[in-house]
Amino acid sequence: MSIAAVQADAFFRELHVKGEVWAISDEGGFPTSTNASGQTAMPFWSMESRAFKVIDNVSAYRGFKVERIPLDKFLRNWLPGLAKDGLFVGINWSGERATGYDMHPDDVAKRLASMQV
């Protein structure tokens, strides 16, 4: 299993258990990045410590602050807004270049809904 796959599995498990998601922002707002396939994604993390690690290890994100988003707000507001804007969800990006899976917001919502018991 790839690192990105491990990070994606952790993302959904941790969101389901903790009920929160983490983003980063600066005075310009929330960052996005376009991958090799031409998809533009906004990154989110399942734990505050993961977001801080990217801020500490990726020079492009130095100076950003971590933002907590309750899971219900992420599902109700963020995912529909990202879909409307044509953005993907960056899933627990990690490493020196902050990479990982990018998923369509509808797929993220479906996966989280399938975990509800």
C-alpha positions as CSV (number, residue, x, y, z in Angstrom):
1,M,0.0,0.0,0.0
2,S,1.4,3.4,-1.0
3,I,2.0,6.2,1.5
4,A,-0.9,8.2,-0.1
5,A,-3.2,5.2,0.4
6,V,-2.2,4.8,4.0
7,Q,-2.8,8.6,4.6
8,A,-6.2,8.4,2.9
9,D,-7.3,5.5,5.1
10,A,-6.1,7.4,8.2
11,F,-8.0,10.5,7.0
12,F,-11.4,8.8,7.0
13,R,-10.8,6.8,10.1
14,E,-9.7,9.8,12.1
15,L,-12.4,12.1,10.8
16,H,-15.0,9.5,11.8
17,V,-13.6,9.1,15.3
18,K,-12.6,12.7,16.1
19,G,-15.4,14.6,14.3
20,E,-13.2,17.4,13.0
21,V,-11.0,18.2,10.0
22,W,-8.1,20.6,9.8
23,A,-7.1,23.2,7.1
24,I,-4.4,25.8,6.9
25,S,-4.6,29.4,5.9
26,D,-2.8,32.7,5.7
27,E,-3.8,36.3,5.0
28,G,-4.5,35.3,1.4
29,G,-6.9,32.5,2.4
30,F,-6.8,28.8,2.0
31,P,-4.2,27.3,-0.3
32,T,-4.8,25.2,-3.4
33,S,-2.5,23.3,-5.7
34,T,-2.9,21.8,-9.1
35,N,-1.7,18.3,-9.7
36,A,-0.2,16.6,-12.8
37,S,-3.7,15.6,-13.9
38,G,-4.9,19.3,-13.9
39,Q,-7.1,18.9,-10.8
40,T,-6.9,21.7,-8.4
41,A,-7.3,20.7,-4.7
42,M,-7.5,22.3,-1.4
43,P,-5.7,20.3,1.3
44,F,-7.3,19.1,4.5
45,W,-5.9,16.9,7.4
46,S,-7.5,14.6,9.9
47,M,-5.4,15.7,12.8
48,E,-4.0,19.1,13.9
49,S,-0.6,17.6,14.2
50,R,-0.6,16.5,10.6
51,A,-1.4,20.0,9.4
52,F,1.3,21.5,11.6
53,K,3.8,19.0,10.3
54,V,3.2,20.2,6.7
55,I,3.5,23.9,7.8
56,D,6.8,23.0,9.5
57,N,8.2,20.9,6.6
58,V,7.0,22.6,3.4
59,S,8.5,26.0,2.7
60,A,5.5,27.2,0.7
61,Y,3.3,26.8,3.8
62,R,5.5,28.4,6.3
63,G,3.7,31.1,8.1
64,F,0.3,29.5,7.7
65,K,-2.0,28.9,10.6
66,V,-4.0,25.8,11.4
67,E,-7.8,26.0,11.3
68,R,-10.2,23.5,13.0
69,I,-13.4,22.7,11.1
70,P,-16.1,20.7,12.8
71,L,-17.0,17.6,10.6
72,D,-20.7,18.6,10.3
73,K,-19.7,22.0,8.9
74,F,-17.2,20.4,6.6
75,L,-19.9,18.1,5.3
76,R,-22.6,20.8,5.1
77,N,-20.7,23.8,3.9
78,W,-17.2,23.0,2.7
79,L,-17.7,20.0,0.5
80,P,-20.6,21.5,-1.4
81,G,-18.7,24.7,-1.8
82,L,-15.6,22.9,-3.1
83,A,-17.7,21.0,-5.6
84,K,-19.4,24.1,-6.8
85,D,-15.9,25.8,-7.3
86,G,-14.6,22.7,-9.1
87,L,-12.0,22.0,-6.4
88,F,-10.9,18.6,-5.1
89,V,-10.2,17.6,-1.5
90,G,-6.5,17.1,-0.8
91,I,-6.4,14.1,1.6
92,N,-3.8,14.3,4.4
93,W,-1.1,15.6,2.1
94,S,2.3,14.8,3.5
95,G,6.1,14.8,2.8
96,E,8.4,17.5,1.7
97,R,6.2,18.4,-1.3
98,A,2.9,18.0,0.5
99,T,1.4,15.3,-1.8
100,G,-1.3,12.7,-1.5
101,Y,-4.6,11.7,-2.9
102,D,-7.1,14.3,-4.3
103,M,-10.7,13.3,-4.2
104,H,-13.9,14.8,-5.5
105,P,-15.9,16.4,-2.7
106,D,-18.9,14.1,-3.5
107,D,-16.7,11.0,-3.1
108,V,-15.4,12.3,0.3
109,A,-19.0,12.8,1.5
110,K,-20.1,9.4,0.3
111,R,-17.2,7.6,2.0
112,L,-17.9,9.5,5.2
113,A,-21.6,8.7,5.0
114,S,-20.8,5.0,4.5
115,M,-18.9,5.0,7.8
116,Q,-21.8,6.3,9.8
117,V,-23.4,3.6,12.0
